Each structure stands twice: as structure tokens, then as C-alpha cells.
């Protein structure tokens, strides 16, 4: 493989971000022909295609590695600019990270607030089991995920465990679980699910029955509105212990069963070749994750 020109890698990253050669050209202030030339040169350097010529345009596996390189190069270039022009607030470093909705809604945002004065932060919200796709593609520099195994080119650090408790309102319990949260009733009582990627409620149902339970479902893809839907009696659902610490929520909800819960381990994965900005965000997130349960305190 020949040397990869950073300008050629930048062109690919611009295509992935903008969605087309023409939009990438506009973002880079060059012609579409120049973008095409850079991509051809890049593919000659790596010896394979870096982007699919379909709609939508997507990076190949090799292209994903190049996009990660381009964005890591941008972070390091921003570090250099900060060293050369200290105190220049106009050149705030940008960083993109992936956080699941529950972490963002409970403990992660205060972590980001501690570094927001010196950085520009873009948060991509994604389920903790699917966030690595954005890290792998180069769309984000770090992610909170439930997967321990590090993505290629990344490091992985345990954060702790989020414990989820199945809850409902007192009135809902009287209507649907008068004789307790039996397998039969769990199969017919309406349940609130975050979105179609959300497997938490089904994980709990699988722990209660060997047969597949498929109750009626309401999909509510927003952290606060998810809880509101349970509070309004639309169904039962799994809510994190962190959410239930408030006095109002403790009074509003009842557990479906004593001791019932689902534990989700969380990990912080980030590019190995980071930057000052990425290190600052990592330190803040890992520090604030102390609020989570630790593995020795949360038996499965």
C-alpha cells in the first residue's frame, strides 16, 4: 500500500458525511471532478474500493478505516492549532460521541458539561447494543456501549452496570397483574418499548418464560416520553434505577415483582489514537460513571 494522502482521506470523509460527491465538493470548496480524482487516487493507494457506487453511498470496510484516519487526523490537527494559538476560542475542537438515551438522560450529560467550555460536542443517540456501528464507520470517536470487545483500532474500558427494573403504575397493576406478574399476564399486558432495536423488555420476558411472549407493544423512542408513557398507564416497562431515585418516581411506579431486574454492563470505547479533546471527554465520562453500579455489587 502506498502512502495515503490526508487530503484524499478528507475527501472520502466528506462524501460519507455529506452523502454525495457534489455535496462533498461544496463542503471542501473544490469541484466534483477534483473529489472524484482524489477518490481514484485513494483507491489506487489502498489497492481496493473505498466507497460503494450505490445509493446511498457507503464506505467499504477499507473506506471505514480511511474515514477513521481522516477524522483522527482532524482531531490531531486541532490539537496542533490549539498549541500554536493557545486561547483561541474561535477554533474550538469538535468531537462526536455516541451515547444511549438512558445514559444521556441520567448521568452522561453532567459529564459532558464539565468539558463543554472548551469543546464543541456532537452527541449521536443510539442504543447501547448498536452504537459500535457508528464508531466502526468513523462517524464517532467514542461510544458508550454494552459490548466489551474492542472495535479494531479502539480501546475498551468498563464503566459499570445500569440496572433496569420492570415497573408500572398502581392502577395498571390492579388491572393487569391483580394476581401478580404471571407468565400468562405478561403475555397479554401492554408493554412500552423504546424502539424496534430495544431488546430490554424482551430480555426480561425471556427470563420469566421459556416460551416466547409477545404482548401488545407501544413504541416510544424518547427517554422522558418513555417514562411518561408508563406513568400515564399505557403499559409496563423497564426503567433504570437511576431514574427511580427521585421521590416522585418512587411514588408513581410499582415493581412488577420483588427483586426483578435486568442488568446492562456499559463500556467506553474510543479510538486508540486519540487527542487532547478525546482524552478530556473520556476522563469526564469515566469519572461520572462512578454513579453506576459496579460489577461486584450487581450479581447477574
C-alpha positions in Angstrom: 0.0 0.0 0.0 1.2 3.4 -0.9 1.1 6.5 1.4 -2.5 7.8 2.0 -2.7 11.5 1.3 -4.7 13.2 4.1 -6.4 15.3 1.5 -7.7 12.2 -0.2 -8.9 10.7 3.1 -10.6 14.0 3.8 -12.5 13.8 0.5 -13.8 10.4 1.4 -14.9 11.5 4.9 -16.6 14.5 3.3 -18.5 12.2 0.9 -19.6 10.0 3.8 -20.8 13.0 5.8 -22.4 14.9 3.0 -23.9 11.9 1.2 -22.7 12.7 -2.4 -19.7 13.7 -4.4 -21.4 17.0 -5.2 -22.1 17.9 -1.6 -18.6 16.9 -0.6 -17.2 19.1 -3.3 -19.2 22.1 -1.9 -18.1 21.3 1.6 -14.4 21.2 0.5 -14.7 24.2 -1.9 -13.4 22.2 -4.8 -15.1 20.7 -7.9 -16.8 17.4 -8.1 -14.2 16.3 -10.6 -11.5 17.0 -8.1 -13.3 14.9 -5.5 -13.5 12.0 -8.0 -9.8 12.4 -8.8 -8.9 12.2 -5.1 -11.1 9.1 -4.5 -9.5 7.4 -7.5 -6.0 8.2 -6.2 -7.0 7.0 -2.7 -8.3 3.7 -4.1 -5.0 3.3 -6.0 -3.1 3.9 -2.8 -5.1 1.3 -0.7 -5.5 -1.1 -3.6 -9.2 -1.6 -3.2 -12.5 0.3 -3.4 -13.2 2.7 -0.5 -16.8 3.5 -1.3 -19.8 1.7 -2.9 -21.2 3.4 -6.1 -24.8 2.8 -5.0 -27.4 4.9 -3.3 -26.9 5.8 -0.6 -23.1 6.0 -0.9 -21.4 3.9 1.8 -17.8 3.4 2.7 -16.4 -0.2 2.3 -14.6 -1.8 5.2 -11.3 -0.3 3.9 -13.1 3.0 3.4 -14.3 3.0 7.1 -10.6 2.7 8.2 -9.7 5.6 6.0 -12.6 7.7 7.3 -11.4 7.0 10.9 -7.9 8.1 9.9 -9.3 11.3 8.4 -11.2 12.2 11.5 -8.4 11.3 13.8 -6.1 13.5 11.7 -8.6 16.3 12.1 -8.5 15.9 15.9 -4.7 15.9 16.0 -4.6 18.9 13.6 -7.0 20.7 16.1 -4.6 19.9 18.9 -1.7 21.4 16.9 -3.7 24.5 16.2 -4.5 24.9 19.9 -0.8 24.5 20.8 0.2 27.1 18.2 -2.7 29.5 19.1 -3.5 29.0 22.8 -6.6 30.7 24.0 -8.2 30.9 20.5 -11.9 30.2 21.3 -12.8 30.5 17.7 -11.0 27.3 16.9 -12.8 25.1 19.5 -12.1 21.4 18.8 -15.0 19.3 17.7 -15.7 15.8 18.8 -18.5 13.4 18.1 -19.5 10.6 20.5 -22.4 8.1 20.7 -24.5 7.8 23.9 -27.5 5.6 24.6 -30.7 7.5 25.5 -30.9 6.3 29.1 -27.3 7.3 29.9 -27.8 10.6 28.3 -31.0 11.2 30.3 -29.5 10.2 33.6 -25.7 10.6 34.2 -23.8 11.3 31.0 -24.9 14.8 30.3 -23.4 16.2 33.5 -20.1 14.6 32.5 -20.1 16.4 29.1 -21.0 19.7 30.9 -17.6 19.7 32.6 -15.8 19.8 29.2 -18.3 21.8 27.2 -16.5 25.1 27.9 -13.5 24.2 25.7 -15.0 21.8 23.1 -17.8 21.5 20.6 -19.6 18.3 21.3 -21.9 16.4 19.0 -23.9 13.6 20.6 -25.3 10.8 18.5 -28.0 8.9 20.3 -28.1 5.2 19.7 -29.0 2.1 21.6 -26.0 0.7 23.6 -26.0 -2.5 21.6 -25.8 -0.8 18.2 -23.6 2.2 18.9 -20.4 0.5 17.7 -21.6 0.7 14.1 -21.1 4.5 14.3 -17.7 4.0 15.9 -16.7 1.4 13.4 -17.7 3.6 10.5 -15.7 6.6 11.7 -18.8 8.7 12.4 -17.9 9.0 16.1 -14.7 9.0 18.1 -16.1 7.2 21.1 -19.2 5.4 22.3 -20.9 4.1 25.4 -21.8 0.5 24.5 -22.8 -2.8 26.1 -20.1 -4.6 24.0 -16.9 -5.3 25.9 -14.8 -6.5 22.9 -13.0 -3.5 21.4 -13.6 -2.5 17.9 -10.5 -2.7 15.7 -8.3 0.4 16.4 -10.2 1.2 19.6 -9.7 0.6 23.4 -12.5 -0.5 25.7 -12.9 0.4 29.4 -15.7 -0.9 31.8 -17.9 1.9 33.1 -20.3 0.0 35.4 -23.7 -1.5 35.2 -27.1 0.1 34.6 -29.8 -1.9 36.4 -33.3 -1.8 35.0 -36.4 -2.6 37.0 -39.8 -3.6 35.4 -42.4 -1.1 36.7 -45.9 0.1 36.1 -48.5 2.3 37.8 -50.6 1.1 40.7 -53.7 1.2 38.6 -52.1 -0.7 35.8 -51.0 -3.3 38.2 -54.6 -3.7 39.6 -55.9 -4.0 36.0 -53.3 -6.4 34.6 -51.4 -8.0 37.4 -54.0 -8.4 40.2 -52.7 -11.9 40.9 -49.1 -11.0 40.3 -46.9 -10.7 37.2 -47.6 -14.2 36.0 -46.3 -15.6 32.7 -49.9 -15.6 31.3 -50.4 -12.0 32.2 -47.0 -10.9 30.9 -48.0 -12.4 27.6 -51.1 -10.1 27.2 -50.4 -6.9 29.3 -49.3 -3.9 27.1 -45.6 -3.1 27.3 -43.7 0.1 26.4 -40.7 -0.4 24.2 -38.2 2.4 23.3 -37.9 1.4 19.6 -37.5 -1.7 17.4 -33.9 -2.1 18.4 -34.8 -2.1 22.1 -34.4 -5.7 23.5 -34.6 -4.9 27.2 -38.3 -5.8 27.7 -37.9 -9.0 25.7 -34.8 -9.9 27.7 -36.9 -9.6 30.9 -39.7 -11.6 29.3 -37.3 -14.4 28.3 -36.0 -14.5 31.9 -39.6 -15.2 33.0 -40.7 -17.8 30.5 -39.2 -20.5 28.2 -41.8 -19.8 25.6 -41.9 -16.7 23.5 -44.1 -13.9 25.0 -45.4 -11.3 22.5 -47.6 -8.8 24.4 -49.1 -5.7 22.7 -46.4 -3.1 22.3 -46.3 0.7 22.3 -43.0 2.2 20.8 -42.0 5.5 22.4 -38.4 6.5 21.2 -37.5 9.2 23.7 -36.2 8.7 27.2 -38.5 11.1 29.1 -41.6 10.3 27.0 -40.9 6.5 27.5 -41.2 7.1 31.3 -44.2 9.4 30.8 -46.0 6.6 28.8 -45.6 4.2 31.8 -46.7 6.9 34.2 -49.8 7.5 32.0 -50.7 3.8 32.3 -50.1 2.9 28.7 -48.1 -0.2 29.7 -45.3 -1.5 31.8 -41.6 -1.1 31.0 -38.1 -1.3 32.3 -36.8 1.9 33.9 -33.2 2.4 35.2 -32.7 2.6 38.9 -31.1 6.0 38.4 -34.5 7.2 37.1 -36.3 5.8 40.1 -34.2 7.6 42.7 -36.4 10.6 42.7 -39.1 10.6 45.3 -41.8 11.4 42.7 -40.9 8.4 40.5 -40.7 6.1 43.5 -44.3 7.0 44.4 -45.6 6.9 40.8 -44.3 3.3 40.0 -44.6 -0.1 41.4 -42.3 -3.0 40.6 -43.9 -5.9 38.7 -42.1 -8.4 41.0 -39.8 -8.2 44.1 -36.2 -8.2 43.0 -36.9 -8.4 39.3 -34.4 -6.6 37.1 -32.2 -6.7 34.0 -28.5 -5.6 34.3 -26.8 -4.0 31.3 -23.0 -3.6 31.6 -21.6 -0.4 29.9 -18.2 0.2 28.3 -16.5 3.2 27.0 -14.9 2.5 23.6 -12.7 5.1 21.9 -10.2 5.5 19.1 -6.8 4.4 20.4 -5.0 7.2 18.6 -6.9 10.0 20.3 -6.3 13.6 21.0 -6.4 16.1 23.9 -10.1 16.6 23.3 -10.9 12.9 23.2 -8.9 12.3 26.4 -10.8 15.1 28.2 -14.2 13.7 27.3 -13.0 10.2 28.2 -11.8 11.3 31.6 -15.0 13.1 32.3 -17.3 10.2 31.3 -15.3 7.6 33.2 -15.3 9.8 36.3 -19.0 10.4 36.3 -19.7 6.8 35.6 -19.0 6.2 39.3 -22.7 6.7 39.8 -23.3 3.3 38.1 -23.4 0.0 39.9 -20.1 -1.8 39.9 -19.9 -5.4 38.8 -19.2 -6.8 42.3 -22.3 -5.0 43.5 -24.6 -6.3 40.8 -24.8 -10.1 40.6 -26.5 -11.4 37.5 
